[in-house]
Amino acid sequence: MNPGSIPFGERANGAALDIDILGYRYPDVAEPDGLDLLDIAVRLYAPPVETLFNLAVRVRELECLRSYLERISGGNGPREVVKLADGLFELTFAPTRRGPVLMGVMLRDVERAHVRVEYLVTLEPHHIGRAATRLDALLR
């Protein structure tokens, strides 16, 4: 696993999301394949809100996200909800045959404060391809 960022959308065009992979939560502990925990920082941009959520996700969750993005990279595919971080972070994808993919983002934080943020990001096919390629490179 390599540290890095996975961009969804572009800030200049409105709402966007960046997932920054920071590294293994427990680097000295060997977990079964796909079950290692990763620390991530989720940066959301939904004007007028810009904020950061720190979460832990399993490698397997990011592998599932990558597989789904590869399936819809042509702009078409099944609708799906990808849940990460034990349901604290959800991405809902609504692909269409004509036009962009709508991605619903839902983030929760219940430990320090009861916060829930929901917003939409419009993804063009090149955004999906870029995110899938970046995620693939980070998972190697």
Secondary structure, 3 states (H helix, E strand, C coil): CCCEEEEECCHHHCCEEEEEEEEECCCCCCCCCCCCEEEEEEEEEECCEEEEEEEEEEHHHHHHHHHHHHHHCCCCCCCEEEEEHHHCEEEEEECCCCCCEEEEEEEEECCCCCEEEEEEEEECHHHHHHHHHHHHHHHC
